[in-house]
Amino acid sequence: MNRASALAKWNRRVLLEYSRRTTDALRTSMPLRLALPRLEPFLELNVGKEARKDALIIGHAATALLSETPPGDETRRQIFETTKEIDRDFLARVAGLPVGIVIRYEAIAPVRMQRIDCLLAASRRILDAWRQTRTGRAAVQSVYSLGEFEALIRELLRLYALETQVLSRSLRLPKLLVPLRESLAQNVYRIMNDTAAQLSRELSGIVYRAGRK
C-alpha cells in the first residue's frame, strides 16, 4: 500500500467536503449570494489547487521519513516554490472566469508556510505510526487523542480559510461588487471557519468511533 497516496486521497476528500459545505453556507448569506455566481467557480478550482499542494507536502513527508532525515529549511523552500507552479496552473484555469486574480506572495507566504509546516509535521507523524499499524485510522489514534486530532484538522482548515481570504482580497471583481470586496473576504473567512469547526468535530468523531481501528 502507498500510505502517502492513501493519506493524500483522504485529505482531498476532506477538502472537497469542506468546500461543498462552505458553498452551501454561502448560498444562505447576503451579500454573498449576489457574488456567488462569480465566486463559486473560483472556489471549485481553488479546492483542487489546495488538494494538489497538500498531496505534494504529504509526499515530501513520506520521502523524509524513508530517508530518516527530518524536513529542513531546504525542503520547506522547495515545497513553497513548487506550490507557486501549482498556483500558475490555477491562474491559467481561472483566466476565463468572470473574476480575475493576482496572487500577492508577500501576503500569502506567511500563511502558506504555516500550513506547510503543520501538514508536514502531522503527515510525517501519522505515516511513521502507520508503519506499525494495519490502518491509517489506527495510526492516527496511536499518536493523537481525539481532542488533539480535532484541533489539528481545525487548524489545517483554518489556515486554508485564511489563505482563501487573502486570495479573495486580490480578486478583480465587477465594479458593482468592488465596494463589497472586504465584506466578502471577511464573510467568506467567517463561514469557512464555522464550517471547519463543525467538520473537524465530525471527522474526529468518525476516526475515534468506539470499536473502530
C-alpha angles and dihedrals in degrees: 000000000000098000095185090054091048091050091048091050091051090048090050091053089051092051093047091051090046091052093046093052092045091053091048090053092047090058090064096048128088130241087016091068088064092054098037097092086061097036100045098070088047091052092047092054092041094060091053089051092051093047089054091051092049091049088053091052093047090051091053090049090054092048092050090050093052092049090045088229118127111233109263137190093286092055091048091049092050091050092049093049091049091051087060089060089053088049091054091054089049092051090051090053095048092048091094096048124100089252129063128206140198116197110222104200094190087068098033100046101074093049094043093050090052090053093047091051094046096048094040092055094043094047093049091049094049095043091049091052091045090066087068098042137059098234141029089239091058090047092054092047091052095057105029134046116225091259093047093050092048089051091049094052092045092050093050091049091045090056089047089052092047093053090047089052091052090049093048089057087060096053116122100225132186112272092255091061100039094091088055095052098106093040090051092049093049094046093048089052093048093050092045091051093049089049091048092054093052095043095048090053092050095046095048089048090054094047093048098039110144114269096014119121 
